Amino acid sequence: MASEEESFAVLVHHKGSIKRKTRSGVKFTDKNPLYIVVNRTTSYDDLVRAVLMKLGLEGAKRDTVKYDCLTIGSDEDLQVMFLCRRQFPEVRTPELLTKLVDVVSSSGGSNRNTANVATAAGSSSMAAVASSSVPVYEPAAQLVASPSFAVDLNDGVRDEVGSFDVLANALQGVPPVGVGDGELGDPDEDDVEPETIEDDSGDEVQAAGPALAGGGSSSGTQQYPPYFSSLDLDAMTHEVALGHPVGFGARDAEGNAGLTEFQYKVVESDHRRYVGKCSEFGNGCTWLIRLSLRKRKGIWEVKRYNGPHTCLATSISSDHRSLDHSVISAFIMPMVRADASVSIKVLLNATAAHFGFRPTYRRVWMAKQKAVGIIYGDWDESYSEIPRWVLGVQLTMPGTVAVLRTSPVIVGGQVDESQAYFHRLFWTFPPCIEAFRHCKPLVSIDGTHLYGKYGGTLLIAIAQDGNSNILPVAFALVEGENAESWTFFLSHLRQHVTPQPGLLVISDRHNGIKSALEAPDGGWLPPSAYRAFCIRHVAANFALTFKGKDARRLLVNAAYAKTEVEFDYWFDILRSEDQAMCEWANRIDYSLWTQHRDEGRRFGHMTTNISECVNSILKGVRNLPVASLVKATYGRLAELFVRKGREAEAQMGTGQQFSQHLVKCIESNLKTARCFTVTLYDRDNSEFTVAETTPTGTFSLGTYRVSLASRTCDCGYFQALHFPCQHALACCAYARVNWSSYVHSVYQISSVFNVYRMGFTPPIPEGFWPPYDGPTVIPDPNRRRAREGRPRSTRIRTNMDEADPNRPKRCGLCRQPGHTRRRCPQVVGSSQTGRN
């Protein structure tokens, strides 16, 4: 609902005419205008009804009215007027011109009481409604678009009624009035006579064009007022499909910009003349337009016009040369600002639906990179900001570890001392170092590719607290995944973040990780540290050799088995499928990929959690320039520590002893613990047998041995997860022992709170960062993505990338559920627009 502040008054002139002044815009001759209040919710019917009511003609029958090109004819046009009024707060009362037109009703009678609300002057690029009081000023921000010609920011706004409208029709194939031997009127416009626009001298202005800003050529830069779309201005030079005329800045019924399939090229453009020809000129099309500057009146006049287009339909393309990456970048800017990780496919389909033309994937990719560069900083200059960021963050939070490695720049066989190529960067923050001391004694490592202008890989070390919250604790930007880059990352990770003995490292089977972990001086060899494989990567590698989801499911079930008996059960089924599958799995040490052989070091974690970390905490950072990426990690982690710290503190305030994750697991185990028969076997209440009266799972032994002293159970859950299983809970209840003493300390809510106890410090403004006097860091040109063609994907797709069969299917274009690519509303809407 619109608020009172969004309502404003409109003066409606119902008789007389309008004059165009040279300097002050539009002036009305009507001395008794109607005073009407409109707001955001006012419809077109409401406006016409209010006009008739003011004239004392309410209740009269209204029929279809034919409007000229500058008319308020729908609710959307009123919304355009509302937006234009908000764009110019200086204009308090827009003024309109309305006429009463005789219309023949369906019964054959004549109805003289039909309101036709027409605009007097255009204050925005929409050909719908305007104010006669549009302020003329030099805009602070000027949009840049494809080169054709520039609008004079002073005269262009002032003369838009007398020039833009007529010029736009001429450029679209509608013959301009007063050009050539005689007037070339439109026979279809006989029903409604267009309003005459006069200046103070009484000379009738029939055609004029936008003034050029100084000199310039076809390769110059266009500068438009902030309320003009660069694409709308370019639409002036085309025709619309099926002969539908589009004025300056016009849009179709869907609100799409008025680009059409006819394309032109600028032959001559300077401060005195402008000549444009059809792209097919000389190949069957004679479309041409020539404009000259009339210095005395300060307007552009159409001197020659050959039209309309006679191009063959076979020359029409689904793409448009004027729909370049600059125009697309301006359109997709809000989407990129809201989510930097938005896919190119989504942006491409949104662009096609909006403009009616489908650009190439490469062009949309370039447009996104430009939008990201505008929002988050230049891609190349971001590398030079990293050294100062290192100094600034170390000043903000003493104890921050940031290690920058560069490589020399060779120019003419000599080393350029003033510049250096970016090579690698490792960084971590004091809260992350302190947090890991209270997390589970394991760390997952993995890498993810960067998606920006320059390639590279972001390496991440991920920890997990006692409430199953993932937490990135260290980062590195490297050239790719190889032995040297992993050694660089893991050596600093071990030195600064994870010095604890007996640590478990979960990773994929990359040879670079294997080489780095097995280095004698790396500190990752047993018993200082142990290694385990991510089961998702193992299953993906398995599926490359053996097809079929059933076999992969059997392998995963065997890996998750917490006892050797259960492992043998699933492995025998796998062997019955294909003996070669078991032979493949036997080539990998069981302690690296099975849970029953890890001696409880996994805490039940079988994957690296890299996808969850990127999607939940670091969403979108891979699409940013490097300086914005490293800054984003600081901000994202600061927000995460505040949010999770508050949650843990609130739980402590309620008197809880353990994390919510553990409480849920214990409550689930207690529900089944009542169905057991417990037998005590020693006087110290530590050795028991538990018999299940009814099976509690898909795989059941029937009877289990439980040792509370050694914290083990034949089901394997007690020693794997480090808190009592359902059988151990039954024994605790039988012996009247509190089960909380058998829970690992990492699950205590106090430990979870200690993870986030140390917060981040607000960053010091960049103006107070210490100066950097070293060589300028620049990007390595070898890492830049291909300049031509579709950007090559660096991701190696495996069966891990297959969608979950239980997940609802999504459209391949807009990524929304409920329909397929063939029935996508964007494709259907754009195809219907093309047919119309």
BAZAVEX-454609 format. One record per residue (C-alpha): residue in three letters; y, z, x. Coordinates in steps of 0.25 Angstrom, whole numbers, padded with zeros to 4 digits, always signed. Each point is the difference from the previous one (the first is absolute). Example, Ala and Ser with C-alpha at 12.3 -4.5 7.8 and 13.67 -1.06 7.14 Angstrom:
<marses>
ala-0018+0031+0049/ser+0014-0002+0006/
</marses>
This chain:
<marses>
met+0000+0000+0000/ala+0014-0004+0005/ser+0009+0012+0004/glu+0014+0001-0005/glu+0005-0004+0014/glu-0007-0013-0001/ser+0007-0005-0013/phe+0013-0008+0001/ala+0010-0008-0009/val+0000-0015-0001/leu+0012-0008-0005/val-0005-0012-0008/his+0010-0011-0003/his-0004-0007-0013/lys+0011-0011+0000/gly+0009-0008+0010/ser-0004-0004+0013/ile+0000+0004+0015/lys+0008-0004+0012/arg-0004+0000+0014/lys+0011+0006+0010/thr+0000-0004+0014/arg+0000+0014+0006/ser-0003+0010-0011/gly-0012-0006-0006/val-0001-0003-0015/lys+0010+0003-0011/phe-0002+0000-0015/thr+0010-0005-0010/asp-0006+0008-0012/lys+0010+0012-0003/asn-0009+0008-0009/pro-0014+0002+0006/leu-0011+0008-0006/tyr-0004+0013+0006/ile-0015+0002+0001/val-0008+0011+0008/val-0013-0004+0006/asn-0010+0007+0009/arg-0014-0003+0007/thr-0008+0000-0013/thr+0010-0009-0008/ser-0008-0013-0004/tyr+0006-0014-0002/asp-0002+0002-0015/asp+0007+0013+0000/leu+0012-0007+0008/val+0001-0012-0010/arg-0001+0010-0012/ala+0011+0008+0006/val+0009-0012+0001/leu-0003-0004-0014/met+0003+0014-0005/lys+0013+0000+0007/leu+0004-0013-0007/gly-0005+0005-0013/leu-0011-0009-0001/glu-0012+0009+0001/gly-0012-0003-0008/ala+0002-0015+0001/lys-0012-0009+0004/arg-0001-0004+0014/asp-0008-0012+0005/thr-0003-0006+0013/val+0012-0003+0009/lys+0001-0010+0011/tyr+0007+0006+0012/asp+0006-0006+0012/cys-0004+0004+0014/leu+0009+0012+0002/thr-0005+0008-0013/ile-0005+0013-0004/gly-0012-0004-0007/ser-0011+0011+0002/asp-0002+0015+0003/glu-0002-0004+0015/asp+0014-0006+0000/leu+0006+0013-0005/gln-0008+0007+0011/val+0006-0009+0010/met+0014+0003-0005/phe-0003+0014+0001/leu-0005-0001+0015/cys+0013-0009+0003/arg+0009+0011-0006/arg-0007+0011+0008/gln+0002-0009+0013/phe+0015+0000-0002/pro+0004+0014-0004/glu+0014-0005+0000/val-0002-0007-0012/arg+0001+0009-0012/thr+0000-0009-0012/pro-0007-0014+0001/glu+0006-0011-0009/leu-0008-0010-0007/leu+0003-0012-0009/thr-0008-0002-0013/lys+0001-0011-0010/leu-0005-0002-0014/val-0008-0013-0001/asp-0004-0007-0013/val-0015-0001-0001/val-0009-0006-0010/ser-0010+0010-0006/ser-0014-0003-0004/ser+0004-0001-0015/gly+0009-0012+0004/gly+0013+0008-0002/ser+0011+0003+0010/asn+0002+0013+0007/arg+0013+0002+0006/asn-0002+0015+0004/thr-0009-0002+0013/ala+0005+0007+0013/asn-0001-0008+0013/val+0004+0010+0011/ala+0004-0008+0012/thr+0004+0004+0014/ala+0014-0002+0006/ala-0002+0002+0014/gly-0012+0003+0010/ser+0000+0013+0007/ser-0014-0002+0006/ser-0009-0010+0004/met-0007+0000-0014/ala+0004-0011-0009/ala+0001+0009-0012/val+0012+0009-0002/ala+0012+0005+0008/ser+0013+0007+0001/ser+0013-0006+0001/ser+0005+0011+0009/val-0010-0002+0012/pro+0007+0006+0012/val+0002-0009+0012/tyr-0004+0007+0013/glu-0006-0002+0013/pro-0015+0006-0001/ala-0004+0009+0010/ala-0014-0005+0001/gln-0003-0015+0000/leu-0014-0006-0002/val-0005-0011+0009/ala-0008-0011-0005/ser-0005-0014+0003/pro+0011-0009+0006/ser+0006-0010-0010/phe+0015+0004-0002/ala+0008+0013-0001/val+0008+0005-0012/asp+0014+0004+0003/leu+0000+0015-0003/asn+0014+0000-0005/asp+0002-0013-0008/gly-0015-0002-0004/val+0000+0012-0009/arg+0014-0003-0006/asp-0004-0014-0004/glu-0014+0002-0004/val+0002-0004-0015/gly+0007-0013+0004/ser-0008-0004+0011/phe-0014+0006+0001/asp-0005-0004-0014/val+0004-0014+0001/leu-0005-0002+0014/ala-0013+0007-0003/asn-0002-0010-0011/ala+0003-0012+0009/leu-0009+0005+0010/gln-0012+0002-0009/gly+0001-0014-0006/val+0010+0002-0012/pro+0011-0010+0003/pro+0013+0007+0003/val+0012-0003-0009/gly+0011-0009+0005/val-0008-0006+0012/gly-0002-0015+0001/asp+0006-0010-0010/gly-0001+0008-0012/glu-0004+0014-0006/leu-0015+0002+0000/gly-0002+0009-0011/asp-0013+0006-0005/pro-0004-0005-0014/asp-0008+0012-0003/glu+0012+0009+0001/asp+0008-0006-0012/asp-0003+0012-0009/val+0008+0010+0007/glu+0013-0004+0007/pro+0001+0007+0014/glu+0013+0008+0002/thr+0011-0006+0007/ile+0004+0007+0013/glu+0015-0002+0004/asp+0008+0005+0012/asp+0014+0004-0001/ser+0005-0014+0003/gly-0007-0006-0011/asp-0009-0009+0008/glu-0014+0000-0005/val-0010+0003+0011/gln-0012-0008-0002/ala-0008+0002+0012/ala+0001+0008+0013/gly-0010+0006+0010/pro-0001+0012+0008/ala+0010+0001+0012/leu-0006+0000+0014/ala+0003+0012+0008/gly+0007-0007+0012/gly-0007-0011+0006/gly-0015-0001+0001/ser-0012-0009+0000/ser-0013+0000-0006/ser-0006+0009+0010/gly+0011+0011-0002/thr-0002+0013-0007/gln+0003+0002-0014/gln+0008+0012-0004/tyr+0000+0004-0015/pro+0007+0011-0008/pro-0010+0012-0002/tyr-0002-0004-0015/phe-0004-0014+0004/ser-0015-0003+0003/ser-0001-0010+0012/leu-0012-0006-0007/asp+0009-0002-0013/leu+0010-0007+0008/asp-0010-0009+0005/ala-0005-0003-0014/met+0013-0008-0002/thr-0006-0011+0008/his-0013-0003-0008/glu-0004-0004-0014/val-0009+0008-0009/ala-0014-0005-0005/leu+0000-0007-0013/gly+0016-0002+0001/his+0003+0015-0003/pro+0014+0002+0006/val+0003+0012+0008/gly+0014+0004+0003/phe+0005+0007+0013/gly-0009+0012+0001/ala-0008-0003-0012/arg-0014+0006-0003/asp-0011-0004-0010/ala-0005+0008-0012/glu-0008+0008+0009/gly+0012+0004+0009/asn-0005-0009+0011/ala+0010-0006+0010/gly+0003-0015-0003/leu-0007-0007+0011/thr-0006-0013-0004/glu-0009-0010+0006/phe+0011-0010+0004/gln+0004+0002+0015/tyr+0012-0005+0007/lys+0006+0000+0014/val+0014+0001+0005/val+0005-0012+0007/glu+0014+0004+0003/ser+0007+0014-0001/asp+0014+0004+0005/his+0013+0006-0004/arg+0004-0013-0008/arg-0013-0006-0006/tyr-0014+0003-0004/val-0011-0011-0002/gly-0014+0003-0005/lys-0011-0010-0002/cys-0014+0001-0006/ser-0011+0002+0010/glu-0006-0012-0005/phe+0013-0008+0001/gly-0004-0015+0004/asn-0014+0002-0005/gly+0002-0003-0015/cys+0011+0011-0003/thr+0015-0003+0001/trp+0005+0015-0004/leu+0012+0003+0008/ile+0013+0008-0001/arg+0013+0000+0008/leu+0010+0011-0001/ser+0014+0000+0006/leu+0010+0012+0001/arg+0013-0002-0008/lys+0010+0008+0009/arg+0011+0001-0010/lys-0008+0007-0010/gly-0010+0007+0009/ile-0012-0005-0007/trp-0012-0010+0003/glu-0001-0012-0008/val-0012-0009-0003/lys+0004-0014+0005/arg-0014-0007-0001/tyr-0012+0003-0008/asn-0013-0008-0001/gly-0010+0006-0009/pro-0009+0005-0006/his-0012+0000+0010/thr-0010-0011-0001/cys-0010+0006+0010/leu-0015-0002-0004/ala-0007+0012-0004/thr-0010-0002+0011/ser+0010+0004+0010/ile+0002+0014-0007/ser-0006+0011+0008/ser-0004+0014-0004/asp+0008+0005+0011/his+0015+0000+0002/arg+0008-0003+0013/ser+0011+0009-0004/leu-0009+0012-0004/asp+0000+0004+0015/his-0004+0013+0006/ser+0014+0005-0001/val+0001-0002-0015/ile-0014+0006-0002/ser+0004+0012+0009/ala+0012+0003-0009/phe-0009+0000-0012/ile-0012+0008+0006/met+0010+0010+0006/pro-0002+0011-0011/met-0015-0001+0000/val-0001+0001+0016/arg+0010+0012-0001/ala-0009+0007-0010/asp-0013-0003+0008/ala+0000-0006+0013/ser-0015-0002-0001/val+0001-0010-0012/ser-0009-0011+0003/ile+0005-0015+0002/lys-0009-0004-0011/val+0007+0009-0010/leu+0014-0005+0005/leu-0004-0014+0000/asn-0004+0001-0015/ala+0012+0007-0004/thr+0009-0010+0007/ala-0007-0012-0007/ala+0001+0007-0013/his+0015+0003+0002/phe+0004-0014+0005/gly-0010-0009-0006/phe-0004-0005+0014/arg-0011+0004+0009/pro+0004+0002+0014/thr-0010+0000+0012/tyr-0007+0012+0005/arg+0007-0001+0013/arg+0014-0001-0006/val-0002+0013-0009/trp-0006+0007+0013/met+0013-0004+0007/ala+0008+0005-0011/lys-0007+0013+0000/gln+0002+0002+0015/lys+0015-0003-0002/ala+0001+0010-0012/val-0007+0010+0009/gly+0009-0002+0011/ile+0013+0001-0008/ile-0005+0013-0007/tyr-0007+0007+0013/gly+0007-0007+0011/asp-0002-0012+0009/trp-0014-0003+0005/asp+0005-0003+0014/glu+0010+0011+0002/ser-0009+0010-0006/tyr-0007+0000+0014/ser+0012+0004+0007/glu+0002+0012-0009/ile-0013+0006+0004/pro+0005+0007+0014/arg+0012+0006-0007/trp-0009+0005-0012/val-0010+0006+0011/leu+0012+0008+0005/gly+0006+0003-0013/val-0013+0006-0006/gln-0003+0008+0012/leu+0014+0006-0001/thr-0003+0002-0015/met-0013+0007+0002/pro-0003+0005+0014/gly-0015-0002+0003/thr-0001-0013-0006/val-0009-0009+0008/ala+0005-0015+0002/val-0006-0009+0011/leu+0006-0014+0001/arg-0006-0010+0009/thr+0007-0014+0003/ser-0004-0012+0008/pro+0010-0008+0009/val+0007-0012-0004/ile-0002-0012+0009/val+0012-0010+0001/gly-0001-0011+0010/gly-0011+0007+0008/gln+0009+0013+0001/val-0001+0013-0008/asp+0012+0002-0009/glu+0004+0014+0002/ser+0009+0000-0013/gln-0011-0002-0009/ala-0014+0004-0003/tyr-0011-0004-0010/phe-0005+0010-0009/his-0015+0003+0003/arg-0005+0013-0006/leu+0006+0013-0007/phe-0007+0013-0002/trp+0006+0011-0008/thr-0003+0013-0008/phe+0009+0012-0005/pro-0001+0015+0002/pro-0004+0003-0014/cys-0012-0010+0001/ile-0005+0007+0013/glu+0001+0014-0006/ala-0006-0005-0013/phe-0013-0005+0007/arg-0003+0013+0005/his-0003+0005-0014/cys-0007-0013-0005/lys-0015-0003+0000/pro-0005-0002+0015/leu-0001-0015-0002/val+0010-0012+0001/ser-0002-0014-0005/ile+0006-0012+0008/asp+0002-0014-0005/gly+0010-0011+0001/thr+0008-0009-0010/his+0007-0013+0002/leu+0015-0002-0001/tyr+0005-0010-0010/gly+0014-0003+0005/lys+0006-0011+0008/tyr-0007+0005+0012/gly-0015+0003+0001/gly-0006+0013+0005/thr-0008+0012-0004/leu+0003+0014-0004/leu-0010+0010+0005/ile-0001+0013-0008/ala-0007+0013+0002/ile-0003+0007-0013/ala-0004+0015-0003/gln-0004+0007-0013/asp+0003+0014-0004/gly-0009+0010-0008/asn+0005-0006-0013/ser-0004-0014+0003/asn+0014-0005+0002/ile+0001-0011+0011/leu+0010+0001+0011/pro+0004-0010+0010/val+0003+0008+0013/ala+0003-0011+0011/phe+0004-0015+0000/ala+0000-0011+0010/leu+0006-0014+0000/val-0008-0009+0008/glu-0002-0015+0002/gly-0014+0000-0006/glu-0014+0007+0000/asn-0005+0000+0014/ala-0006+0009+0011/glu+0014+0002+0006/ser+0008+0003-0012/trp-0011+0010-0005/thr+0000+0007+0013/phe+0015+0001-0001/phe-0001+0006-0014/leu-0012+0009+0002/ser+0005+0006+0014/his+0013+0004-0006/leu-0007+0005-0013/arg-0009+0009+0008/gln+0011+0005+0009/his+0011+0003-0010/val-0007+0002-0014/thr-0015+0003+0001/pro-0004+0008+0012/gln-0010+0009-0008/pro-0014-0001+0005/gly-0012-0004-0008/leu+0009-0010-0008/leu-0006-0011-0008/val+0006-0014+0000/ile-0003-0010-0012/ser+0002-0014+0003/asp-0005-0014-0002/arg-0009-0007+0010/his+0011-0007+0008/asn-0004-0002+0014/gly+0014+0004+0005/ile-0002+0013-0007/lys-0013+0002+0007/ser+0005-0004+0013/ala+0012+0010-0001/leu-0009+0012-0005/glu-0010-0002+0011/ala+0010+0000+0011/pro-0004+0011+0010/asp+0015+0006+0001/gly+0003-0002-0015/gly-0005+0014-0005/trp-0008-0006-0011/leu-0014+0001+0005/pro-0010+0011-0006/pro+0001+0012+0000/ser+0015-0001+0000/ala+0000-0010-0012/tyr-0010-0008-0008/arg+0000-0013-0007/ala-0004-0005-0013/phe+0001-0014-0008/cys+0007-0002-0013/ile-0011-0004-0009/arg+0009-0010-0007/his+0001-0008+0013/val-0015+0001+0002/ala-0003-0005-0014/ala+0009-0011+0002/asn-0006-0004+0013/phe-0014+0001-0007/ala+0004-0009-0011/leu+0004-0011+0010/thr-0014-0001+0003/phe-0008+0004-0013/lys+0006-0005-0013/gly-0001+0007-0013/lys+0007+0013-0005/asp-0013+0007-0003/ala-0004+0001+0015/arg+0013+0004+0004/arg+0000+0011-0010/leu-0013+0005+0005/leu+0005+0001+0014/val+0012+0008-0004/asn-0008+0009-0008/ala-0009+0003+0012/ala+0013+0002+0008/tyr+0005+0011-0010/ala-0013+0007+0000/lys+0001+0014+0004/thr-0014+0003+0004/glu-0011-0008+0007/val-0009+0000-0012/glu+0011-0007-0008/phe+0003-0010+0011/asp-0015-0004+0001/tyr+0000-0002-0015/trp+0011-0010+0000/phe-0004-0006+0013/asp-0014-0003-0005/ile+0006-0007-0012/leu+0008-0008+0010/arg-0012-0004+0008/ser-0007-0005-0012/glu+0011-0009-0003/asp+0000-0006+0014/gln-0005+0006+0013/ala+0011-0007+0008/met+0010+0008-0007/cys-0006+0013+0006/glu-0001-0006+0013/trp+0015-0003+0000/ala+0003+0014-0004/asn-0009+0006+0010/arg+0008-0007+0011/ile+0011+0010-0003/asp-0001+0014+0004/tyr-0003+0009-0012/ser+0010+0010+0004/leu+0011-0010+0000/trp-0002-0005-0015/thr-0008+0010-0007/gln+0004+0014-0006/his-0013+0007+0002/arg+0001-0002+0015/asp+0015+0004+0002/glu-0003+0015+0001/gly+0011+0003-0010/arg+0012-0006+0008/arg+0004-0010-0011/phe+0003+0010-0011/gly-0005-0010-0010/his+0010-0011+0005/met-0007-0014+0002/thr+0012-0009+0001/thr+0013-0001+0008/asn+0009+0001-0013/ile+0009-0011+0006/ser+0002-0007-0013/glu+0003+0013-0007/cys+0010+0004+0011/val+0008-0013+0000/asn+0000-0001-0016/ser+0004+0014-0003/ile+0009+0004+0012/leu+0004-0012+0008/lys+0001-0010-0011/gly+0008-0012+0004/val+0003+0004+0014/arg-0008-0011+0006/asn+0010-0010-0006/leu+0012+0006+0007/pro+0007-0003+0013/val-0005+0009+0011/ala+0012+0009+0000/ser-0001+0002-0015/leu-0015+0003+0001/val+0001+0011+0010/lys+0012+0006-0008/ala-0008-0001-0012/thr-0011+0008+0006/tyr+0009+0012+0002/gly+0006-0001-0014/arg-0014-0001-0007/leu-0006+0011+0008/ala+0012+0009-0003/glu-0001-0003-0015/leu-0015+0003+0001/phe+0001+0013+0007/val+0010+0005-0010/arg-0008-0004-0012/lys-0014+0005+0005/gly+0006+0012+0005/arg+0006+0004-0013/glu-0013-0002-0007/ala-0007+0009+0010/glu+0011+0010-0001/ala-0001+0000-0015/gln-0015+0002+0000/met+0001+0012+0010/gly+0010+0006-0010/thr-0010+0000-0011/gly-0009+0008+0008/gln-0010-0011+0003/gln-0009+0002+0013/phe-0005-0014+0001/ser+0004-0014-0002/gln-0001-0007-0013/his-0010-0010+0006/leu-0009+0011+0004/val+0002+0007-0013/lys-0004-0012-0008/cys-0013-0002+0009/ile-0004+0015-0002/glu+0002-0001-0015/ser-0009-0012-0001/asn-0011+0006+0009/leu+0001+0013-0009/lys-0004-0008-0012/thr-0013-0004+0005/ala-0003+0013+0008/arg-0004+0007-0013/cys-0013-0009-0001/phe-0007+0005+0013/thr-0010+0010+0003/val+0003+0008+0013/thr-0010+0008+0009/leu+0005+0009+0011/tyr-0008+0000+0013/asp+0007+0010+0009/arg+0007+0014-0001/asp+0013-0005+0005/asn+0002-0009-0012/ser+0001-0013+0009/glu-0013-0008-0002/phe-0003-0005-0014/thr-0008-0011-0007/val+0006-0007-0013/ala-0008-0007-0010/glu+0006-0010-0010/thr-0005+0002-0014/thr+0006-0014-0003/pro+0004-0011+0010/thr+0015+0001+0003/gly+0002-0014+0006/thr-0006-0014+0002/phe-0007+0006+0012/ser-0007+0013-0001/leu-0009+0008+0009/gly-0004+0010-0011/thr+0001+0012+0010/tyr+0010+0003+0011/arg+0001+0010+0011/val+0014+0007+0002/ser+0005+0008+0012/leu+0013+0007-0003/ala+0000+0005+0015/ser-0001-0014+0006/arg+0008-0007-0012/thr-0011-0010-0002/cys-0008-0006-0012/asp-0011-0010-0001/cys+0009-0008-0009/gly+0010-0003+0011/tyr+0013+0003-0007/phe+0002+0014+0005/gln+0000-0004+0015/ala+0007-0014-0003/leu+0012+0005-0008/his+0001+0014+0006/phe+0001+0007-0014/pro-0012+0006-0008/cys-0008-0011-0008/gln-0006+0003-0014/his-0012+0006+0006/ala+0008+0010+0010/leu+0009+0004-0012/ala-0013+0004-0008/cys-0005+0008+0012/cys+0014+0007+0001/ala-0001+0004-0015/tyr-0014+0005+0002/ala+0004+0009+0012/arg+0013+0004-0006/val+0008-0006+0012/asn+0014-0006-0001/trp-0002-0015+0003/ser+0014-0001+0006/ser-0004+0005+0013/tyr-0009-0012+0002/val+0012-0010-0001/his+0006-0007+0012/ser+0014+0005+0003/val+0006-0014-0001/tyr-0002+0001-0015/gln+0009+0013-0001/ile+0013-0003-0007/ser+0007+0007+0011/ser-0005-0010+0010/val+0004-0011-0009/phe+0014+0006-0001/asn+0000+0001+0015/val-0002-0015+0001/tyr+0014-0002-0006/arg+0007+0012+0004/met+0008-0007+0011/gly+0009-0009-0007/phe+0009-0012+0005/thr+0014+0001+0004/pro+0011-0009-0006/pro+0002-0012+0010/ile+0013+0000+0008/pro+0009-0011-0004/glu-0002-0012+0009/gly+0015+0001+0005/phe-0004+0014+0007/trp-0013-0006+0007/pro+0001+0000+0015/pro+0004-0013+0007/tyr-0011-0009+0005/asp+0003-0007+0013/gly-0013-0007+0003/pro-0004-0014-0002/thr+0001-0006-0014/val-0013-0001-0007/ile-0003-0013-0006/pro-0012-0005-0008/asp-0011-0008+0008/pro+0001-0014-0005/asn-0015-0002+0001/arg-0001+0010-0012/arg+0008-0008-0009/arg-0007-0006-0012/ala-0001-0015-0001/arg+0013-0007-0004/glu-0007-0011-0008/gly-0011+0000-0011/arg-0005+0012-0007/pro+0000+0013+0008/arg-0014+0002+0005/ser-0007+0013-0004/thr-0004+0009+0011/arg-0010+0008-0009/ile-0014-0002+0002/arg-0006+0000-0014/thr-0013+0006-0003/asn-0008+0006-0011/met+0009+0012+0000/asp+0011-0009-0006/glu-0009-0003-0012/ala+0006+0006-0013/asp-0007+0012-0007/pro-0009-0007-0011/asn+0004+0012-0010/arg+0015-0003+0002/pro+0007-0008-0010/lys+0002-0015+0004/arg+0015-0004+0003/cys+0007-0013+0000/gly+0000-0007+0013/leu+0014-0004-0001/cys+0008+0012-0006/arg-0011+0011+0004/gln+0001+0006-0015/pro-0012+0003-0008/gly-0004-0006-0013/his+0000-0015+0003/thr-0004-0010+0010/arg+0007-0010+0009/arg-0001-0011-0010/arg+0006+0008-0011/cys+0010+0007+0008/pro+0014+0001-0008/gln+0008-0004+0012/val-0008-0013+0001/val+0000-0002-0015/gly+0015+0003-0001/ser+0004-0009+0011/ser-0009-0012-0005/gln+0006+0002-0014/thr+0014+0000+0006/gly-0003-0013+0008/arg-0005-0007-0013/asn+0013+0005-0007/
</marses>
